[in-house]
Amino acid sequence: MDDLQNRFRSEFEREMEERWLASSLAEWMETHHGEAAELLGHKRMDWGMVAQALGAHGLTGPAGQPPTAESARETWKRVEARRRPGMKLRKAKG
């Protein structure tokens, strides 16, 4: 890739991450990270139950929709990735 492609990719990834994290769900997870880590940081989390509980408290995803199991899990991964120095968004997906 040339420099222009690298810059575009970097800007695009940053914008997508900011958009993803601009939700009440992500804001709550970020603001209450310690509390959330105690609740959500377990390996075998029932993300369907988590999504239902967070949605019942009015938290929503990036498009204003109630969280799903997948969106809650992905949002948590992204919030966690932002807290790890040097960790890229792509690594959070895996």
C-alpha positions as CSV (number, residue, x, y, z in Angstrom):
1,M,0.0,0.0,0.0
2,D,1.2,3.5,-0.7
3,D,1.1,6.4,1.8
4,L,-2.2,7.7,0.6
5,Q,-3.9,4.3,1.0
6,N,-2.5,3.9,4.5
7,R,-3.6,7.3,5.5
8,F,-7.1,6.7,4.1
9,R,-7.4,3.3,5.9
10,S,-6.2,4.8,9.2
11,E,-8.7,7.7,9.0
12,F,-11.5,5.3,8.0
13,E,-10.8,2.9,10.9
14,R,-10.6,5.8,13.3
15,E,-14.0,7.2,12.1
16,M,-15.6,3.8,12.3
17,E,-14.3,3.2,15.8
18,E,-15.5,6.7,16.9
19,R,-19.0,6.0,15.4
20,W,-19.2,2.6,17.0
21,L,-18.2,4.0,20.4
22,A,-20.6,7.0,20.1
23,S,-23.5,5.1,21.7
24,S,-25.0,5.2,25.2
25,L,-24.0,1.5,25.5
26,A,-20.3,2.2,24.8
27,E,-20.4,5.4,26.8
28,W,-21.7,3.5,29.8
29,M,-19.1,0.7,29.4
30,E,-16.3,3.3,29.1
31,T,-17.5,5.5,32.0
32,H,-18.2,2.6,34.3
33,H,-15.4,0.4,33.1
34,G,-14.4,-1.0,36.5
35,E,-17.9,-1.9,37.4
36,A,-18.5,-3.3,33.9
37,A,-15.3,-5.3,34.0
38,E,-16.5,-7.0,37.1
39,L,-19.8,-7.9,35.5
40,L,-18.7,-8.4,31.9
41,G,-15.1,-9.5,32.1
42,H,-15.8,-13.2,32.5
43,K,-14.8,-15.7,29.7
44,R,-18.2,-17.3,29.6
45,M,-20.6,-14.4,29.6
46,D,-24.2,-14.8,28.6
47,W,-24.3,-11.8,26.2
48,G,-28.0,-12.3,25.4
49,M,-28.8,-11.7,29.1
50,V,-26.3,-8.8,29.3
51,A,-27.9,-7.1,26.2
52,Q,-31.4,-7.5,27.6
53,A,-30.4,-6.1,31.0
54,L,-28.5,-3.1,29.5
55,G,-31.4,-2.4,27.0
56,A,-33.9,-2.5,29.9
57,H,-31.9,0.4,31.4
58,G,-32.3,2.4,28.1
59,L,-28.8,1.9,26.7
60,T,-28.6,1.7,22.9
61,G,-26.2,0.9,20.1
62,P,-24.7,3.3,17.6
63,A,-28.0,3.5,15.5
64,G,-30.2,4.0,18.6
65,Q,-31.4,0.4,18.7
66,P,-31.5,-1.8,21.7
67,P,-28.3,-3.9,22.1
68,T,-28.2,-7.4,20.9
69,A,-25.9,-10.1,22.3
70,E,-23.5,-9.5,19.4
71,S,-23.5,-5.7,19.6
72,A,-23.0,-5.8,23.4
73,R,-20.1,-8.3,23.1
74,E,-18.5,-6.3,20.2
75,T,-18.9,-3.0,22.0
76,W,-17.2,-4.5,25.1
77,K,-14.3,-5.8,23.0
78,R,-13.8,-2.3,21.5
79,V,-14.0,-0.5,24.8
80,E,-11.4,-3.0,26.2
81,A,-9.2,-2.6,23.1
82,R,-9.1,1.2,23.6
83,R,-7.8,0.7,27.1
84,R,-4.9,-1.5,26.0
85,P,-2.0,0.6,24.7
86,G,-1.1,-0.3,21.1
87,M,-4.0,-2.6,20.6
88,K,-5.6,-2.2,17.2
89,L,-9.3,-2.3,16.5
90,R,-8.7,-5.3,14.2
91,K,-7.3,-7.4,17.0
92,A,-10.4,-6.7,19.1
93,K,-12.6,-8.4,16.5
94,G,-10.6,-11.7,16.9
